[in-house]
């Protein structure tokens, strides 16, 4: 998926289009339940700074189907 995300650096809000691989397709679900993706975005957008890291997934711009998952979305949510 490609998504538009917003993050804050030095009191200025920046927006970028990034790629995301996730079983979730809603911005709130990605931010809440997909910690692997959010950690990767923090590393990509902030680098190794020790500041507060807040990332907001604003919207999903496009989706590309890769494969099926054997678990349901509820199973994925309860796993995290």
C-alpha positions as CSV (number, residue, x, y, z in Angstrom):
1,X,0.0,0.0,0.0
2,X,1.0,3.6,-0.3
3,X,-0.1,5.9,2.4
4,X,0.1,9.5,3.3
5,X,1.6,10.0,6.8
6,X,2.3,13.0,8.9
7,X,5.0,13.5,11.5
8,X,6.4,16.3,13.6
9,X,10.0,17.4,13.6
10,X,11.1,20.5,15.4
11,X,7.6,21.8,15.9
12,X,6.9,21.6,12.1
13,X,4.4,19.0,10.7
14,X,5.7,17.2,7.6
15,X,3.7,14.9,5.3
16,X,5.1,12.2,3.1
17,X,3.9,9.4,1.0
18,X,5.4,6.0,2.1
19,X,4.9,2.4,1.4
20,X,3.3,0.0,3.9
21,X,3.0,-3.8,3.9
22,X,0.2,-4.8,6.3
23,X,-2.8,-7.1,6.6
24,X,-4.8,-4.1,7.9
25,X,-6.2,-1.6,5.4
26,X,-7.6,1.2,7.7
27,X,-5.2,3.9,9.0
28,X,-6.4,3.5,12.6
29,X,-5.9,-0.2,12.5
30,X,-2.3,0.1,11.1
31,X,-1.4,2.7,13.8
32,X,-3.0,0.6,16.6
33,X,-2.2,-3.0,15.8
34,X,0.8,-3.1,13.3
35,X,3.7,-2.3,15.5
36,X,6.3,-3.7,13.0
37,X,5.2,-1.2,10.4
38,X,5.0,1.7,12.8
39,X,8.6,0.9,14.0
40,X,9.9,0.8,10.5
41,X,8.2,4.1,9.7
42,X,9.8,5.7,12.9
43,X,13.2,4.5,11.8
44,X,12.7,5.7,8.3
45,X,11.2,9.1,9.1
46,X,13.1,10.1,12.3
47,X,16.4,8.2,12.1
48,X,18.2,7.6,15.3
49,X,17.0,10.7,17.2
50,X,15.9,10.4,20.8
51,X,13.0,12.9,20.5
52,X,9.3,12.2,20.8
53,X,8.2,10.2,17.8
54,X,4.6,10.7,16.7
55,X,3.4,9.4,13.4
56,X,-0.1,9.8,12.1
57,X,-1.3,7.6,9.2
58,X,-3.6,10.1,7.4
59,X,-5.0,8.0,4.5
60,X,-4.4,5.0,2.3
61,X,-3.8,6.2,-1.3
62,X,-3.5,2.9,-3.1
63,X,-3.6,-0.8,-2.4
64,X,-1.9,-3.7,-4.2
65,X,-2.9,-7.3,-3.3
66,X,0.1,-9.5,-2.5
67,X,-1.3,-12.7,-0.9
68,X,-3.9,-14.1,1.5
69,X,-3.4,-14.5,5.2
70,X,-4.4,-17.7,7.0
71,X,-5.6,-15.7,10.0
72,X,-8.7,-13.4,10.2
73,X,-8.3,-9.7,11.0
74,X,-9.6,-10.4,14.6
75,X,-6.9,-13.0,15.0
76,X,-4.3,-10.5,13.9
77,X,-5.6,-7.9,16.3
78,X,-5.7,-10.2,19.3
79,X,-2.1,-11.4,18.5
80,X,-0.7,-7.9,19.1
